[in-house]
């Protein structure tokens, strides 16, 4: 049984997905501690701003924009919508200098594609995309895409044809995984709503002076219903009556016919505590995470990459050493794929699996991870094994961590985990 749970508290809003009682996805949106009841401010992924170019840096082929936040946003040349760039490959050597494309004082409409963090400002793009229930609308993309998670070629072709009929010249659409089996009329209605939203935004942009907010990404409840209420969800549980009414209204609009799945949790007490979500989330965030067999993994994150080390621990397996190592690695691979979603780990990920002598076993582990990461809502790619026997993975990094309230960096060691004794 697969359940979607949503919990509202004094701290914020939380959502989790349980698959037969096991936590497989988790997102949160915290309240602003200085203004109870309001969400923390900041550049949320998907927000659209009218920004002003402050600095143009030819050496970086980038510019910094003032979008009204404490740190200027970063705009790379590949993210600039400009006639001189559109027909060139992203890695082409003949790209013009950023100085020929942008100038200080210029005003642009940009969208956040990576939230600020780690001392860096937000990363933005001029390639705007507006997500709907069934598709993503791109006002200036001029192509049709279909989610790679839709495997049926006949359905993919139907969606491509529908997308071509729906889009107007210069527009683009990407059919989301949820569009599988959705009638053409519903897809067209979704695109029409997003087109109207874009037209309203462009009208605002003309009348507003930079820096200015043009569009704020939907709140967590809306995003959860839009992105996490998948076809395989059997039940939606919410913590209180007010949240129940909000969720029912959204489900009735975005997924008609599925409001019967939504129930208000009537039992007194914390919903997440009763379903063991808080305990599972705490374990998932530990540096050392135990495997059911007795092995364990060690999870270390730096600003540049994440390193995961797999160990047999107390697991001694059978008489066959290779089989013991393979079974531990296979169990770790399943856990790692799940933790990447829960921890919302992004960027470069290096996994140091236990060394295996048989090449076929190494390929089975990488194929297992490839299959498991296909369920991930963020784009995740298993790159392959390095010459040193490490497995490389990349995962799209866009949002802040899902569980920011669970980790506080030590003020003494700065997060290095070392205690210096005074001598």
C-alpha positions in Angstrom: 0.0 0.0 0.0 1.3 3.4 -0.9 0.3 6.4 1.2 0.8 10.1 0.9 0.7 11.9 4.3 0.6 15.7 4.9 1.1 17.2 8.3 0.8 20.8 9.4 2.4 22.1 12.6 3.6 25.3 14.2 7.0 24.8 12.5 5.7 24.4 8.9 4.1 22.0 6.4 5.5 18.5 5.8 4.6 15.7 3.2 5.9 12.2 3.0 5.2 9.1 0.9 5.2 5.6 2.6 5.5 2.4 0.5 4.2 -0.4 2.8 5.3 1.6 5.8 8.7 2.5 4.5 9.6 6.2 3.9 10.4 6.8 0.2 10.0 10.5 -0.2 9.9 13.6 2.0 9.5 17.3 1.5 9.0 20.2 3.9 8.4 24.0 3.9 9.2 25.7 7.2 7.5 28.7 8.7 9.4 32.0 9.1 10.3 32.0 12.9 9.9 35.8 13.0 6.5 35.7 11.4 4.5 32.7 12.6 2.2 31.3 10.0 4.2 32.6 7.1 6.7 30.6 5.1 10.4 31.4 5.2 11.4 34.0 2.5 13.8 33.2 -0.2 14.2 32.4 -3.9 12.2 29.2 -4.2 12.8 27.1 -7.4 10.3 28.2 -10.0 9.8 31.8 -8.8 9.9 34.4 -11.6 11.5 37.8 -11.1 12.2 40.9 -13.1 15.9 41.4 -12.4 18.5 44.0 -13.2 22.0 43.1 -14.5 24.6 44.4 -12.0 27.8 42.8 -13.2 28.9 41.1 -16.4 31.9 38.8 -16.1 33.5 37.8 -19.4 36.0 35.5 -17.7 33.1 33.4 -16.3 30.7 33.9 -19.3 28.1 34.9 -16.7 26.3 37.8 -15.1 25.0 38.7 -11.7 21.4 40.1 -11.3 19.7 41.9 -8.6 16.3 40.2 -8.1 15.5 41.8 -4.8 17.2 39.3 -2.4 20.2 39.6 -0.1 22.5 37.9 -2.7 22.6 38.6 -6.4 21.5 35.8 -8.7 23.9 34.0 -11.1 23.0 33.8 -14.8 25.3 31.7 -17.1 25.5 32.4 -20.8 23.8 29.1 -21.7 20.7 30.3 -19.7 20.3 33.5 -21.7 17.6 33.6 -24.3 19.2 35.5 -27.1 19.1 35.1 -31.0 22.9 34.9 -31.2 22.9 31.8 -28.9 19.8 29.8 -29.7 21.3 28.0 -32.8 24.6 27.1 -31.1 25.4 24.0 -29.1 25.8 24.5 -25.4 29.4 23.5 -25.6 30.2 25.3 -28.8 33.5 27.2 -28.9 32.2 30.1 -31.0 29.7 31.4 -28.5 29.8 35.2 -28.2 31.1 36.9 -25.2 28.6 37.6 -22.4 29.4 41.3 -22.9 27.9 41.0 -26.4 24.7 39.6 -25.0 24.1 41.4 -21.7 25.1 44.9 -20.3 24.9 46.4 -16.8 21.6 48.0 -16.1 19.7 45.7 -18.5 16.4 44.3 -17.2 15.5 40.7 -17.7 12.7 38.3 -16.7 14.3 35.3 -15.1 13.3 32.2 -13.2 15.0 30.4 -10.3 16.4 27.0 -11.3 18.6 26.4 -8.2 17.8 27.8 -4.8 20.5 29.8 -2.9 22.6 27.9 -0.4 26.1 27.3 0.8 26.9 31.1 0.6 25.8 31.3 -3.0 22.9 33.2 -4.5 20.2 31.6 -6.6 20.9 30.4 -10.2 18.5 31.8 -12.7 17.6 31.3 -16.4 15.7 33.3 -19.0 14.3 30.0 -20.4 11.0 30.1 -18.5 8.9 27.0 -17.8 5.6 26.8 -16.0 4.6 23.4 -14.6 1.0 22.2 -14.8 -0.7 19.0 -13.7 -0.1 17.2 -17.0 2.5 19.2 -18.8 5.2 21.9 -18.5 4.6 25.0 -20.6 7.6 26.8 -22.1 6.6 30.0 -23.8 9.8 30.3 -26.0 11.1 26.7 -26.4 9.6 25.7 -29.8 9.6 21.9 -29.2 7.6 19.0 -27.7 9.1 16.7 -25.2 7.8 13.6 -23.4 8.8 12.3 -20.0 11.4 9.4 -20.3 9.4 7.6 -17.6 6.6 6.9 -20.1 7.9 3.7 -21.7 5.1 2.8 -24.1 6.1 4.0 -27.5 2.6 4.3 -28.8 1.6 6.5 -25.9 4.7 8.6 -26.3 3.8 9.2 -30.0 0.2 10.1 -29.1 1.5 12.7 -26.6 4.0 14.1 -29.1 1.2 14.6 -31.7 -1.1 16.1 -29.0 1.7 18.5 -27.9 2.2 19.7 -31.5 -1.5 20.4 -31.8 -1.6 22.2 -28.5 1.5 24.5 -28.8 1.4 27.7 -30.7 4.4 28.9 -32.8 7.5 29.5 -30.7 5.9 27.7 -27.7 7.1 24.4 -26.3 5.6 21.8 -24.0 6.9 18.8 -22.1 4.5 16.0 -21.3 4.9 15.0 -17.7 4.8 11.4 -16.5 1.3 12.1 -15.1 0.1 12.8 -18.7 0.2 9.0 -19.5 -3.4 8.1 -20.6 -4.8 11.7 -20.1 -7.2 12.8 -22.9 -6.1 15.4 -25.4 -8.8 17.8 -24.2 -7.4 17.8 -20.6 -3.9 18.4 -21.9 -5.1 21.4 -24.0 -6.9 22.9 -21.0 -3.8 22.6 -18.9 -1.7 24.4 -21.6 -4.4 27.1 -22.0 -4.3 27.9 -18.2 -0.5 28.1 -18.2 -0.5 30.3 -21.4 -2.9 32.7 -19.7 -0.6 32.8 -16.7 2.4 33.6 -18.8 0.5 36.4 -20.6 -0.4 37.9 -17.2 3.2 37.7 -16.1 4.5 39.5 -19.2 2.0 42.2 -18.7 3.2 42.7 -15.1 6.8 42.8 -16.3 6.1 45.8 -18.6 4.7 47.8 -15.8 7.1 46.9 -13.0 10.6 48.2 -12.3 13.4 45.8 -11.5 13.9 44.2 -9.1 10.4 42.9 -8.7 8.6 39.6 -8.1 6.4 38.5 -11.0 5.4 35.0 -9.9 5.8 32.9 -6.8 5.9 29.1 -7.1 2.9 27.4 -5.6 3.0 26.5 -2.0 3.9 23.1 -0.7 0.3 21.8 -0.6 -0.2 22.7 -4.2 3.1 21.2 -5.3 2.5 18.0 -3.4 -0.9 17.4 -5.0 0.6 18.3 -8.4 3.8 16.3 -8.2 3.4 13.6 -5.6 -0.2 12.4 -6.0 0.9 9.8 -8.5 -1.4 7.1 -10.0 0.0 4.5 -7.6 -1.0 6.4 -4.4 -3.7 4.4 -2.6 -4.5 6.8 0.2 -3.9 10.4 1.2 -3.9 11.2 4.9 -3.9 14.8 6.3 -3.4 16.0 9.8 -6.3 18.4 10.4 -9.6 19.6 9.1 -8.3 22.9 7.6 -5.6 21.1 5.6 -8.1 18.4 4.6 -10.4 21.0 3.0 -7.5 22.6 1.2 -6.3 19.3 -0.2 -9.7 18.1 -1.2 -10.3 21.4 -3.1 -6.9 21.0 -5.0 -7.4 17.3 -5.7 -10.9 18.0 -7.0 -9.5 20.6 -9.4 -6.3 18.8 -10.4 -7.2 15.1 -10.2 -11.0 14.8 -10.4 -12.3 11.5 -9.2 -9.6 11.0 -6.6 -11.0 13.0 -3.8 -12.3 9.7 -2.3 -8.6 8.9 -1.5 -8.3 11.9 0.9 -9.0 11.3 4.6 -8.6 13.5 7.7 -6.6 11.7 10.4 -9.0 11.7 13.3 -6.8 10.1 16.0 -5.2 12.6 18.4 -1.5 13.1 18.3 1.2 13.8 15.7 0.4 12.1 12.4 4.1 11.7 11.5 5.0 10.3 14.9 2.2 7.7 14.7 3.3 6.5 11.3 7.0 6.4 12.3 7.9 9.0 9.7 9.8 11.2 12.1 11.9 8.3 13.3 12.6 7.1 9.8 13.6 10.6 8.7 16.0 11.0 11.6 17.7 7.7 10.7 17.9 8.6 7.0 19.8 11.8 7.9 22.4 10.1 10.1 26.0 9.9 8.9 26.0 6.1 9.4 22.9 4.2 8.3 22.5 0.5 9.1 21.5 -2.1 6.6 19.0 -4.8 7.6 21.7 -7.5 7.1 24.1 -5.9 9.5 26.2 -4.0 7.0 26.1 -0.2 6.9 26.8 2.9 4.8 28.6 6.1 5.7 27.2 9.3 4.0 29.4 12.4 3.8 28.5 15.6 2.0 30.7 18.4 0.9 29.8 21.5 -1.1 31.2 19.9 -4.3 30.0 16.3 -4.0 28.6 13.5 -1.8 30.6 10.4 -0.9 28.9 7.2 0.2 30.9 4.3 1.6 29.5 0.8 1.8 30.7 -1.7 4.5 29.8 -5.3 5.4 29.8 -4.5 9.1 28.5 -7.5 11.1 27.2 -9.3 8.0 29.3 -12.4 7.4 27.1 -14.0 4.7 27.8 -17.4 3.4 31.0 -19.3 2.6 31.3 -17.4 -0.7 33.0 -14.0 -0.2 31.9 -12.7 -3.6 28.3 -13.5 -2.9 28.5 -11.8 0.5 29.9 -8.6 -1.0 27.3 -8.6 -3.8 24.4 -9.1 -1.4 25.6 -6.2 0.8 26.1 -4.0 -2.2 22.7 -4.8 -3.6 21.0 -4.0 -0.3 23.0 -0.8 -0.1 22.0 0.2 -3.7 18.3 0.0 -2.8 18.8 2.1 0.3 21.0 4.7 -1.5 18.3 5.2 -4.2 15.7 5.8 -1.5 17.9 8.1 0.5 18.8 10.3 -2.5 15.1 11.2 -2.7 14.6 11.6 1.1 17.7 13.7 1.6 17.2 15.5 -1.8 20.9 15.0 -2.5 22.0 16.7 -5.7 25.2 17.2 -7.8 28.0 14.7 -8.0 27.6 11.5 -6.0 30.4 8.9 -5.6 29.6 5.5 -4.1 32.4 3.3 -2.8 30.8 -0.1 -3.0 32.6 -3.1 -1.6 35.1 -4.4 -4.2 33.8 -7.3 -6.3 36.0 -9.4 -8.5 33.3 -10.5 -11.0 32.5 -7.8 -13.6 29.0 -9.2 -14.1 28.2 -8.4 -10.5 29.4 -4.8 -10.9 27.1 -4.4 -13.9 24.2 -5.9 -11.9 24.7 -3.3 -9.2 24.8 -0.4 -11.6 21.8 -1.7 -13.5 19.9 -2.1 -10.2 20.6 1.6 -9.4 19.6 2.7 -12.8 16.2 0.9 -12.4 15.6 2.3 -8.9 16.5 5.9 -9.8 14.0 5.9 -12.6 11.3 6.4 -9.9 13.0 9.6 -8.8 11.1 12.9 -9.5 14.5 14.6 -10.0 16.7 13.7 -13.0 19.2 11.1 -11.8 21.9 9.5 -14.0 24.1 6.5 -13.2 27.3 7.5 -15.0 29.3 4.3 -14.5 32.3 2.8 -12.7 35.6 4.7 -12.5 39.0 3.1 -13.0 39.3 3.0 -9.2 36.1 1.0 -8.8 33.9 3.9 -7.7 30.3 4.3 -9.0 29.5 7.8 -10.3 26.0 9.3 -10.1 24.6 12.7 -10.9 21.3 14.1 -9.6 19.7 17.4 -10.5 20.4 19.9 -7.7 17.7 22.6 -7.5 16.0 22.9 -4.1 17.3 23.4 -0.6 17.5 20.3 1.5 14.2 18.7 2.4 14.9 18.4 6.1 16.7 21.6 7.0 15.4 21.7 10.6 17.0 18.3 11.4 20.6 19.4 11.0 22.5 22.2 12.7 26.1 22.8 11.9 28.3 22.7 15.0 29.5 26.1 15.9 32.8 24.7 17.3 34.0 22.4 14.5 32.1 23.9 11.6 30.6 20.5 10.7 33.9 18.6 10.6 32.9 16.3 13.4 36.1 16.8 15.4 36.6 17.7 19.0 39.8 19.5 19.9 41.0 19.1 23.5 42.7 22.0 25.2 46.2 21.1 26.2 
